[in-house]
Amino acid sequence: MPIDSLVNSLPQLMDGLKNTILLTIFSLILGSALGIALAMGRSYGGRILSFIVYVYEKIFRGIPLLVLFFLIYFGLTEIGINLDPFPAAILGLGLRSSAYQAQIYRGAINSIPQGQTLAAYSLGMSRLKTIRYIILPQVLRLSIPGWSNELTIVLKDTSIAFSIGVIELMRQGRYIYALDYDMVLPVLLFIALVYFIIVFSINKGLGHLEKKYRMLGLQM
């Protein structure tokens, strides 16, 4: 019975799910760190830095993720850099995500009234302190809606990482139904259900977080 076979395959699928979640977490950490730095560089850097960030965003938003995976995993070997599939996938997802997250954070920066920055300067705060204590805390709160959307995109895009050999949820599923063609539909339906449950739960949780930290006057 397909159901019995699916139940017996759950440990393998859960191993794949664990890698999917880890891949999502590490990719988002990399993407968030780079995204904040890029947004600050674009908003507060000079013309040259702003242009460099602009080009970076255009490049990594314009390259399909599958092509980016291949460039990192196979292309870097041509210059002597050999990465295992998992870190290569993290790098690809993180770089691509950083370009989109930079837009999210920059939009949040632009929504903060300029008067707050001028007021901080009038109190004797430096630009660095103004960014750290005035701008950045508000940016993180204002970015929750956009960041939650990016989180779900990264989570779903981890399924493409099987193309370079990452054993995540989708690849584990392929291992299972490759041995038994009757398992194709049950396995794929189960994987789809798992992704749906995770995405739905994340959106609900971050929705509550957004309401909790809503900034009246800026988000009404």
C-alpha positions as CSV (number, residue, x, y, z in Angstrom):
1,M,0.0,0.0,0.0
2,P,1.3,3.5,-0.9
3,I,0.2,4.9,2.5
4,D,2.2,2.2,4.4
5,S,5.2,2.8,2.2
6,L,4.9,6.5,2.9
7,V,4.8,6.0,6.6
8,N,7.9,3.8,6.4
9,S,9.6,6.5,4.4
10,L,8.9,9.2,7.0
11,P,12.3,9.0,8.7
12,Q,14.1,9.7,5.4
13,L,11.7,12.6,4.6
14,M,12.3,14.1,8.0
15,D,16.1,13.9,7.5
16,G,15.5,15.9,4.3
17,L,13.2,18.3,6.0
18,K,15.9,19.0,8.7
19,N,18.4,19.9,5.9
20,T,15.7,22.1,4.3
21,I,15.2,24.0,7.5
22,L,18.9,24.4,8.2
23,L,19.5,25.6,4.6
24,T,16.7,28.1,5.0
25,I,18.1,29.4,8.4
26,F,21.7,29.8,7.3
27,S,20.7,31.4,3.9
28,L,18.5,33.9,5.7
29,I,21.2,34.8,8.2
30,L,23.7,35.4,5.3
31,G,21.1,37.3,3.3
32,S,20.0,39.5,6.2
33,A,23.5,40.5,7.2
34,L,24.4,41.3,3.6
35,G,21.1,42.9,2.9
36,I,21.3,45.3,5.8
37,A,24.9,46.3,4.8
38,L,23.8,46.8,1.2
39,A,20.8,48.9,2.2
40,M,22.9,51.1,4.5
41,G,25.5,51.5,1.7
42,R,22.9,52.4,-0.8
43,S,21.2,54.9,1.5
44,Y,24.2,56.5,3.3
45,G,27.2,55.7,1.1
46,G,28.6,58.0,-1.5
47,R,27.9,57.8,-5.2
48,I,30.5,55.2,-5.9
49,L,29.3,52.8,-3.1
50,S,25.7,53.4,-4.0
51,F,26.4,52.5,-7.6
52,I,28.3,49.3,-6.6
53,V,25.4,48.2,-4.5
54,Y,23.0,49.1,-7.3
55,V,25.0,46.9,-9.7
56,Y,25.2,44.1,-7.1
57,E,21.4,44.1,-6.7
58,K,20.7,44.0,-10.4
59,I,23.1,41.1,-11.0
60,F,21.8,38.8,-8.2
61,R,18.2,39.7,-8.8
62,G,18.6,39.1,-12.5
63,I,20.4,35.7,-12.5
64,P,18.1,32.6,-12.1
65,L,18.7,30.7,-8.9
66,L,19.5,27.5,-10.7
67,V,22.2,29.2,-12.8
68,L,23.6,30.8,-9.7
69,F,23.9,27.4,-8.0
70,F,25.8,26.1,-11.0
71,L,28.1,29.1,-11.2
72,I,29.0,28.7,-7.5
73,Y,29.2,24.9,-7.3
74,F,30.8,24.1,-10.7
75,G,32.2,27.5,-11.8
76,L,34.3,28.2,-8.7
77,T,36.2,25.0,-9.2
78,E,37.7,26.6,-12.2
79,I,39.5,29.1,-10.0
80,G,40.5,26.5,-7.3
81,I,37.5,27.0,-4.9
82,N,35.8,23.7,-4.2
83,L,32.6,23.9,-2.1
84,D,30.4,21.1,-0.9
85,P,26.8,21.1,-2.1
86,F,25.4,22.4,1.2
87,P,27.6,25.5,1.7
88,A,27.3,26.2,-2.1
89,A,23.6,26.2,-1.8
90,I,23.7,28.5,1.3
91,L,26.0,30.9,-0.6
92,G,23.7,30.9,-3.6
93,L,20.5,31.4,-1.7
94,G,22.1,34.0,0.6
95,L,23.5,36.1,-2.2
96,R,20.3,36.1,-4.1
97,S,18.2,36.8,-1.0
98,S,20.5,39.7,0.1
99,A,19.8,41.5,-3.1
100,Y,16.0,41.3,-2.4
101,Q,16.4,42.0,1.3
102,A,18.4,45.1,0.5
103,Q,15.4,46.5,-1.3
104,I,13.2,45.7,1.7
105,Y,15.5,47.4,4.2
106,R,16.1,50.4,1.9
107,G,12.3,50.9,1.6
108,A,12.1,50.8,5.4
109,I,14.9,53.4,5.6
110,N,13.1,55.7,3.2
111,S,9.9,55.5,5.1
112,I,11.5,57.0,8.3
113,P,11.0,60.7,8.4
114,Q,14.1,62.7,7.7
115,G,13.3,64.8,10.7
116,Q,14.4,62.0,13.0
117,T,17.9,62.0,11.6
118,L,18.1,65.8,11.8
119,A,16.9,65.7,15.4
120,A,19.6,63.1,16.3
121,Y,22.3,65.3,14.7
122,S,21.1,68.3,16.6
123,L,21.6,66.3,19.8
124,G,25.2,65.7,18.9
125,M,24.8,62.1,17.7
126,S,27.2,61.0,14.9
127,R,25.9,59.4,11.8
128,L,27.0,55.9,13.0
129,K,25.2,56.4,16.3
130,T,22.1,57.7,14.5
131,I,22.0,54.7,12.3
132,R,22.6,52.3,15.2
133,Y,20.2,53.7,17.8
134,I,17.6,55.6,15.7
135,I,17.4,54.1,12.2
136,L,18.2,50.4,12.5
137,P,15.8,49.5,15.3
138,Q,12.9,51.1,13.3
139,V,14.1,49.5,10.0
140,L,14.0,46.0,11.5
141,R,10.5,46.5,12.8
142,L,9.2,48.1,9.5
143,S,10.8,45.3,7.5
144,I,8.9,42.4,9.1
145,P,6.2,42.1,6.4
146,G,8.6,42.1,3.5
147,W,11.1,39.9,5.4
148,S,8.4,37.3,6.1
149,N,7.6,37.1,2.4
150,E,11.3,36.7,1.6
151,L,11.6,33.9,4.3
152,T,8.9,31.9,2.6
153,I,10.5,32.4,-0.8
154,V,13.9,31.2,0.4
155,L,12.2,28.2,2.1
156,K,10.5,27.2,-1.1
157,D,13.6,27.8,-3.2
158,T,15.6,25.4,-1.1
159,S,13.9,22.7,-3.2
160,I,16.1,23.7,-6.2
161,A,19.2,22.9,-4.2
162,F,18.8,19.2,-5.1
163,S,20.2,20.2,-8.5
164,I,23.7,20.4,-7.1
165,G,23.3,17.4,-4.8
166,V,22.0,18.8,-1.5
167,I,20.0,16.1,0.2
168,E,17.0,18.2,1.3
169,L,13.3,17.3,1.4
170,M,12.8,17.2,-2.4
171,R,15.8,15.1,-3.1
172,Q,14.9,12.6,-0.3
173,G,11.5,12.3,-1.9
174,R,13.1,11.6,-5.3
175,Y,15.1,8.8,-3.7
176,I,12.0,7.2,-2.4
177,Y,9.8,7.3,-5.5
178,A,12.7,6.4,-7.8
179,L,12.5,2.9,-6.2
180,D,8.8,2.7,-6.5
181,Y,6.9,4.6,-9.2
182,D,3.6,4.1,-7.3
183,M,5.0,6.4,-4.6
184,V,5.4,9.4,-6.9
185,L,2.0,11.1,-6.1
186,P,1.9,10.2,-2.4
187,V,5.4,11.5,-1.8
188,L,4.9,14.7,-3.8
189,L,1.6,15.4,-2.1
190,F,3.3,14.9,1.3
191,I,6.1,17.2,0.4
192,A,3.7,19.8,-0.8
193,L,1.7,19.5,2.4
194,V,4.8,19.9,4.5
195,Y,5.8,23.1,2.7
196,F,2.3,24.5,3.0
197,I,2.1,23.8,6.8
198,I,5.5,25.4,7.4
199,V,4.8,28.5,5.2
200,F,1.3,29.0,6.7
201,S,2.7,28.7,10.3
202,I,5.6,31.1,9.5
203,N,3.2,33.7,8.0
204,K,0.8,33.4,10.9
205,G,3.7,33.8,13.5
206,L,5.3,36.7,11.7
207,G,1.9,38.3,11.2
208,H,1.4,38.4,15.0
209,L,4.9,39.7,15.4
210,E,4.2,42.5,12.9
211,K,1.1,43.5,14.8
212,K,3.0,43.5,18.1
213,Y,5.7,45.7,16.9
214,R,3.6,47.9,14.6
215,M,4.8,51.5,14.6
216,L,1.7,53.8,14.8
217,G,2.1,56.8,12.5
218,L,4.4,54.9,10.1
219,Q,2.4,51.8,9.4
220,M,-1.2,53.0,9.7
